[in-house]
């Protein structure tokens, strides 16, 4: 994601670019996956893309960073990755809520 952005210039409009970058990022580190994963090649060696859980953790860390900078008073704008609750999730019965765990975070 070589857009020349700094953390001060990152905006909500850049969030989809960040997500696309993280989804395309290839890791050649050996990993143990308990579920299905997409395996590709990168420079002639097998490469695996980041797991969805890892991408969620990265986005949550970025959001937490911006929350911290706002509390510390060094970032005057709103959080570019602010979590907005999904009003449709409230309509889902309690029985099906475990399937929504992790969606919308």
C-alpha positions in Angstrom: 0.0 0.0 0.0 2.5 2.6 -1.2 0.2 5.6 -1.2 2.5 7.8 0.8 0.0 8.0 3.7 1.0 8.8 7.3 -1.2 7.9 10.2 -2.3 11.6 10.4 -3.5 11.5 6.8 -5.3 8.1 6.9 -9.0 8.6 6.3 -12.1 6.4 6.1 -11.9 6.5 2.3 -8.5 4.6 2.5 -9.9 1.8 4.7 -11.0 -0.3 1.7 -7.5 0.1 0.1 -6.0 -1.1 3.4 -8.4 -4.1 3.5 -7.6 -5.0 -0.1 -3.8 -4.8 0.7 -4.2 -7.0 3.7 -6.2 -9.6 1.8 -3.6 -9.7 -1.0 -0.6 -9.8 1.3 1.3 -13.0 1.0 3.1 -14.6 4.0 5.8 -17.2 3.4 6.1 -18.0 7.1 5.2 -21.5 8.1 1.8 -21.5 9.7 -0.6 -24.1 11.1 -4.1 -23.6 9.9 -7.0 -25.5 11.4 -9.4 -24.5 8.6 -9.3 -23.9 4.9 -6.8 -21.5 3.5 -5.9 -20.1 0.1 -2.4 -21.2 -1.0 -0.6 -19.5 -3.9 2.9 -19.1 -5.0 5.1 -16.0 -4.4 8.5 -15.8 -6.1 8.4 -19.5 -6.8 7.7 -20.5 -3.2 4.3 -21.4 -1.6 2.7 -18.4 0.0 -0.4 -18.2 2.1 -2.6 -15.2 2.5 -3.4 -13.7 5.9 -6.2 -15.5 7.7 -9.4 -13.5 8.1 -8.9 -13.5 11.9 -5.5 -11.9 11.4 -6.9 -9.2 9.2 -9.6 -8.5 11.8 -7.0 -8.2 14.5 -4.9 -5.8 12.4 -8.0 -3.6 11.7 -8.9 -3.7 15.4 -5.4 -2.7 16.4 -5.5 0.2 13.9 -8.8 1.3 15.3 -7.6 1.1 18.8 -4.5 3.1 17.9 -6.7 5.9 16.6 -8.9 5.8 19.7 -5.7 6.1 21.8 -4.5 9.1 19.8 -7.9 10.8 20.2 -7.9 10.3 23.9 -4.3 11.5 24.1 -5.2 14.6 22.2 -2.8 14.2 19.3 -5.4 13.3 16.7 -8.3 15.8 16.5 -10.4 14.1 13.9 -12.7 11.1 14.3 -11.6 7.5 14.1 -11.3 6.5 10.4 -12.0 2.8 11.4 -14.8 3.5 13.9 -17.0 0.6 14.7 -20.6 1.3 13.7 -23.1 -1.2 15.1 -25.2 -3.0 12.5 -28.9 -2.3 13.2 -29.9 -5.4 11.2 -28.0 -7.6 13.6 -30.5 -6.7 16.3 -33.3 -8.4 14.3 -31.5 -11.7 14.3 -32.8 -14.2 16.9 -30.6 -15.2 19.8 -30.4 -18.7 18.3 -28.5 -17.4 15.2 -26.3 -14.8 16.8 -23.3 -17.1 17.2 -23.1 -17.1 13.4 -22.7 -13.3 13.4 -19.8 -13.4 15.8 -16.9 -11.4 14.2 -19.0 -9.9 11.5 -19.1 -6.1 11.4 -16.1 -5.6 13.7 
